[in-house]
């Protein structure tokens, strides 16, 4: 009788323990699923990740998109409560602002990379003179805190995965189309074949790149005032529209609620965009791609 009771008790304890273990495993799995971030669709994640990579931002696309969506929703709710006529302007700004910010950050990173090209070429030439190779020089620069470190890490990773050096450098030129990148990549491909004998040619290329950058910097300085004026002229109409909507809601309502007002707003925005494109063409960056 005692053995039967012990057997029944042991069986019941085993069943309870098995159910408890299964429940604990399910709970652990659910916690992991809650903690794991949701990934964006590939069609959205790929361009956002590429834009972040170009701007040098080491952040996953998911928190960026989530923060942008939260801020946009809050701005739309605030505009709908305080100034409903501003809803189209806020919606347009929510779409355009990330693109403008990404372009500004990308240009800033491109300028830093461009400024680092001459010194980087000299470092590679010195490495070749010391008996190194182009690949070892790229690996050494990728391990440093150079503006080109991130780009060279991707180049070295592609080569380690089986891609050829010319192909990896060609993809780098496509990812970083700055003045001098194509000539630099071509010189590296040639140096990989010639070895230390190409060090003098690389040093001459470094001098040429530095001279062209000095000329381009002077041209940018001379055209800085014109670019600033173009930005002010382009933003002034939108700023006036926002101010008018905040001060005189009736006028803003007539602008967006009537057919004549919408036509006027559409034509005005179209003319403003045309002016922006034209002024951008006039005062665009004088540095050519070479």
RAHU-V766680 format. One line per field, one symbol per residue. ss: DSSP state (H for helix, E for strand, - for the rest). psi: psi as a letter, one per 40 degrees, with the letter a starting at -180 (. if undefined). burial: I if it has 9 or more other ideal C-beta (glycine too) atoms within 8 Angstrom, else O. A space follows every 50 residues. Layout:
ss=???
psi=???
burial=???
This chain:
ss=-HHHHHHHHHHHHHHHHHHHHHHHHHHHHHHHHHH------HHHHHHHHH HHHH------HHHHHHHHHHHHHHHHHHHHHH-HHHHHHHHHHHHHHHHH HHHHHHHHHHHHHHHHHHHHHHHHHHHHH----HHHHHHHHH------HH HHHHHHHHHH----HHHHHHHHHHH-----HHHHHHHHHHHHHHHHHHHH HHHHHHHHHHHHHHHHHHHHHH-HHHHHHHHHHHHHHHHHHHHHHHH-HH HHHHHHH-HHHHHHHHHHHHHHHHHHHHHHHH--------
psi=dddddddddddddddddddddddddddddddddddhihiiiddddddddd ddddeehgiiddddddddddddddddddddddgdeedddddddddddddd dddddddddddddddedddddddddddddeeaidddddddddeafidedd ddddddddddeeiidddddddddddggiheddddddddddddddaeeedd ddddddddddddddddddddddeddddddddddddddddddddddddgdd dddddeeiddddddddddddddddddddddddfihehih.
burial=OOOOOOOOOOOOOOOOOOOOOOOOOOOOOOOOOOOOOOOIOOOIIOOIIO IIIIIOOOOOIIIIIOOIOOIIOOIIOOIOOOIOIIIOIIIOIIOOOIOO OIOOIIOIIIOIIIOIIIOIIIIIIIIIOOOOOIIIIIIIIIOOOIOIIO IIIIIIOIIOOOIOIOIIIIIIIOIIOIIIIIIIIOIIIIIIOOIOOIIO IIIOIIIOIIOIIOOIOOIIOOIOOIIOOIOOIIOOIIOOIIOIIOOOOO OIIIIIOOOOIIOIIOOIOOOIOOIIOOIIOOOOOOIOOO
